[in-house]
Amino acid sequence: MRVSKTTVRAVNALTARWAGAACGGTVFSAAGVWPLLALLADGAWGAARAELADAVGLPADQAAVAARELLAAMGSMPGLCSALGLWTRHDLALREEWRAGLPAATHGVLTDDLPAGQRALDAWAAERTDGLIERMPLALDADVVMVLASALALRTEWARPFEELMLSPDAGPWQGRRLTGLRRTGVRLDRAGVASGPHGYVTELKVPGDNGIDVHLLLGEQRLTPGQVLVTGVAALAGRIPVVPSGQLPYGDVGPGLRIEQRRCPTPQPPELSVTTVAYDMSARHDLLDRHGLFGLTTAMDTGDGHFPGISPDPLAVGKAEQSAVAQFGALGFRAGAVTAIAPAPGGARPDLRCTTTVVTARFDRPFGFLAVHRESRLVLTAGWVTEPLPYQR
């Protein structure tokens, strides 16, 4: 099943806004948050409905249909597992028309035994992410009457593995550190290019996976913030910012970490793209209520009133909203996972070289961003900023 371009644009727009607020090492998944916000928007009213619709980027009366479309599409993408879960207290009444719009077999019951309920939620998170996320990001307490959660787990392997080596940058924040470096060469110069964004230049490198999921590495000018680099990457993905492939660039230092030169060789050789980057294994936890405006939850947090009459006749407000996310990039492939949960509470030596060839060298040896992208739809599944590569341990 395909996801519409309108929905992809809406989800990626939330990715860009979240990325714009990023600082320091992080990993996050707007694709994990968006369907939850859309389903809440469908059942909200008043200012809460308007704010959620604005965050989702679609009219509230279209949000639930788009959320179901996105969940179904992600569930059919090779290399990606996704799930939606709903748990409610036995004494919370649900609107049947809202509940019926959720995927089948998603509704469970929260009992009065909080430790047992927490163990059940943690087990769901671990199972749905293939063990990448071991626990549900939010903790149950007596005020939680409902939990709406999503889980994503993606995996892809490189068609051509990287060679693992020790990398010790001679400049920048990682200078002198012994890092797990990754290197490989190829002839596809179009895998690397330079985007000219509103804040400066960003070098983009596409690392294709074997199942339709690609990872885009993004290295900006040193003066750029993580948010500026990631926002430029999302804009380039949407075609709003042109990316000039390295094969069309002149010789010299043509972009951050990107150099093109002519080298002599003993026999005719095709052009070459030589990539050096680092392995990473990172995790992050986000309290979405810390950025309630970004996610359209400002009014919905007010426990003095009920904001979701389309979900339940009982007054409800958003009491908790959190996400846990991980990302692993290595010589053989990439893995990432995210679990997002929203809990409404009661409302309230030189040879003879006769020939020449073009060599493009791309080095990601200082902090950089990444986007994990579904190739066909261009949906961003996971995004992040790498500040702590894996140390070299051999």
N, C-alpha and C positions, 0 to 999 in steps of 0.2 A: 504494500500500500504506500502511495506517495503522500508527502505532506505538501500543502499548497505553498506557493511563493509568498502569499500574504502572511501565513503563519511563520514561515522561516524568517521573513523580515522582522516580524514582531518579536520573536524569540531572540534573534541576533541583536536587535535594538536594545533589549534588556541586557544582553551580554555586554554591549558597548557601554551602556550607562554604568553597569557594575564595574567594568574594567576601568572606566574613567575615575572611579573612586579608589582604585587599588593603590596600595603602597606596601613596599617590602615583599618578601617571598609569600606567595599565596597560590591557591588553586581553587576554582569554583566552577559551578555548573548552573548557568541560567536556565538551561534546558530542563533541569530538575526542579527549579522553582516555578517556572512559568505555568505549567498546567495546574498547579495547586492554586496559584493566584487567579487563573481563569475560572476554575470551578468555584472559588469563593465569590468572584465577581458575579457569577450567574445567580448566586443565592443572596447577594447583598442588596441593600436599598440605601437611598439617600446619598449623603456625602461619601460613605464607605464604598458604595457601588461606583460612584464617579471616579474616586481615587484609584480603585483597583482596575477599572477599565482603562484609565490613563496609563497605569503601570504595565498592563498587558498589551496595550497598543491596539485594542479592538473594542468595538461597542460591547457592553456587558451582555446584551442578548445574543451575541455571536460567540462569546468566549467559551462556553461549555462545548459547543460543537467543535470549535478549533482545538480545544484541549483533548477531546476524544480522538480527533484526527491525528494529533501529534503523538499521543500515547500509542495508538495503533501503528502509526508509521515507524516509530522508534522500535516497537516490538518486532517489526519485520525486517529491520536492518541487520545484515550480516555483521557479526562481531559485537553487537550491542544487545544487552539484556536490559529490559526496563519493566517496572512494576509500579502499581498504585495500590495503596492500602488505606482503608478507613476502619477506625475502631471507635465505638461509642459506648458510653455507659448505658446500662439497661434501662435507666429511667429517662434517657434523653429521647424525645420524640423527633423523628426525621420526616421531612416531606418526602413522600414516596416518589414524586416526579423528579426530585433532585437526586435521590439515591439511585433511581432506575437509570439515570444517565451515566453512572459509573461503570467501568468494566465489570464483567461478571466475577463472582467469587472474590470480591475485594473487601467485604464488610465483616468485621469481627466485633467482639464485645470486650469492653474494659470491665473487669470485675473489681470488687472492693479489695482484693488482694494485690496491693501495689507492687510488691517485689515480684510476684508471679507474672503480673502484667508487663513489668519492665523486661523480664527475661524473655517473654514472648515477642515483644517488640524488637529486642536486640537480636533474637534469633532470626526474625524476618529480615532485618537489615543485612545480617551476615549472609543469609541464604541468597537473597536477591542480588548481592554484589559479589558473589563468589569469594566471600571472605575478605574482600578489600576493606569494607567498613564493618567493624565487629559489633558496633552498638548503634542504636537509634540515637541521634544527636540530642534529643530532649529527654528530660527525666520526668516520669509521671509523679504527680502529687494529687492531693485530694481535690484541687481546683480543676484538674483536667477532666473534661467531660467528653472530649472528642479528639482524635488524632487523625489528621489527613497527611499521608506521607507518599513520597515517590522515591524510587531507587533506580540508579543507572549503573551499569558496569559495561565497560567497553574494552575490547582487546583486539590488537592487530599486530601482525608480524611483518617485518620488512622483507620485501622481495629479495633484496640483497643486504645481508647483515653488515654491520659496521665491524671494523677491527678495533679491539679494545687495547688501549695503551695508557701509559702514564703521561699526563699532561701537566705542565707547570708553567702557567702564563708568566711572561716577563714584564707585564704591566697590568694596571687595573686593580679592582678589588680582590681578585684571586691571585695576585702576584705571589710567586714563590710557593704556593700550595701544591701539594701532590694530589692531583685529581684523576678520577677515572675518565680518561678521554676516549672519544669515539671518532674513528676516521674511516672514510671510504671515498672512492673516486668513481666517476661515471662520465658518460658522454652527453647526458641531457642537460645542456646549459640552461634550458628554460625552467629547470627546477629552482634556480636562484634568480632573484631580480631585486630591483630597488623601487620602493614606493615613495613618492613625494607627498607627504601629508601636510596638513595645515601647520604642524608644529616643527616639522623637519623631516629628514630622510630616514627611512626604515628599510633594512635589508630583510627580505623574506626568502626562506628556504622551505620548499615543500618536500616532506619525507613521506612517500606513498606507502600505505599499508597494503596487504595482500587481499583485503576483503572490502574495499571501498571506503575505508576510514584513513584519512591522511592527517599528519601532524605538521603544522606550519610553525617554523621557528622564526622569531621576529627580533632583530637586533637594531636598536635605534641609535641615533647620535647620543653621545654620553650625557649631554645636557637634558635629554628628554626624560620625563617621568615614566614609570611603568604604565600608568593609565594612558598617557599620550601614545606610547608605542602600541599597546594593545588596541586602542580605539582606531589607530591607523590600520592595523591588521584587519580588523573587522570591516572597516570601510573599503579596503582593497578587495576583500573577499566578495563584497557586494557589488564591486565594479564602480564604486563612487570615486575611487582614487586609482589612477592608472599605475600599473606595475610594469616597468621596463625590464624585459628578460636580459640576463647577463650577456647573452649572445649578441645583443644589439647595443651594448655599451662600449665606450672607447677604452683604450688601455689606461691603466693606472689604478689608483685607489678611487673606486667609483661609488662606494657606499659604505656604511658602517661594517667593518669586518670583511669587506669584499674587495678583492683586487683582481685585475685582469692584466695579463702580461703575455708577451710572445717569448717562447722558449725554443732554444735550438734542440734538435733531436737527431739521432743518426739516420733514421728512416722516416718516411711520411707517417704522421700520427693524426688521428682525429682530435678535435678539441676536447678538453677534459675539464670536468668540474671536480675539484678536490674539496671535501668538506671535513672540518674538524669541529666537534662540539663536545659536550660533556654528558655523562649519565646523571640522572637525578631520580630521587625517590622522596616525594614530598607529601605533606598532608596539611590540611587547614580546617578550622572550625569557624563557622560564621553565625553570629546572632543577628538574624535579619531585622530584628526590631531596633538594633542600633542604627540602621539606615531605613527606618520605617517609611520615609518619604520616597525613597527609591523604589520600594516594593508596593507602594500604594496602601500602606497599612496604618497610616496615622490615625484616621478616624476609627478604624476597626479595632484599635487598641483600647479605646475608651470603654471601660467596663461599667460605666454609669448608664449605658443604654444597650439595647440589642441591635445588631447591624445585619443579621442574616435571616430574615423571616422566610426567605425562599429555601433555606436549609432546614430550619426547625422553627416551630411556633414558640419554643422556649427562647428567651433572650440570650444571645451569644456575642462574645467579643473575642478578639485574638489575644490570648495570654502568652503564648510562646511561639517562636518561629526560628528554626535553626537548621543549618546544613553542615554536614561533615563531608569532606572531599579528599581524594588522594590521586596522585599521578606518578607513574613510573615510566621512565624512558631509558632504554638500554640498548645493547648491541643487537639484540634479536627483535625487539619490538616495543610496543607501548601498551600500558594498561592504565585505566583510570576508573574511579568509582565515585559516586555521590549519593548520599541519602539526605533528603530534605523532609522536614516534618513541621507542620503547623498545628498547634493545639488550641482550638477555641476553648475559652473558659466561660463560666456563667457570666452574662452581661451584668451585664454589669461588666774521483780522478777523471779528468775530462777526456772523452773520446773525440774523434773527428766528427763534429756535428754539422752536417750539410743542410739539414731541413729545419723548418720551424713549425710550431703548433701553438695554438691559443690555450692557455691554462687559466681557469677561473678558480680562485682560492677563496673559500668562505670559512671564516673562523668565528665561532661563538664561544669566546673564552672570557667573557664578562657577563654580568646579569642580563638576561634576555627573557622575552615572553614566548608563549606558545598557545596555539589554538588547535584542538582536536576537532576535525571537521568531517562530516559525512560528505563524501566527494560529489555525489549526484545532486543532492538538494542544497549543498553548501550550508547546512545547519551546523552551527557551532555547538558541540556537545560538552566540551570542557575547555577552560581557559586558565592561564596561570602565568606567574612570574617566577623565574628561577634565580634564587640567590645563594643556595647552598647545594652545590653539586656533590655527588658521592665522592668520598676520598678514595685514593688508590691504595689498595691493601695488599698487593702482592709483594 
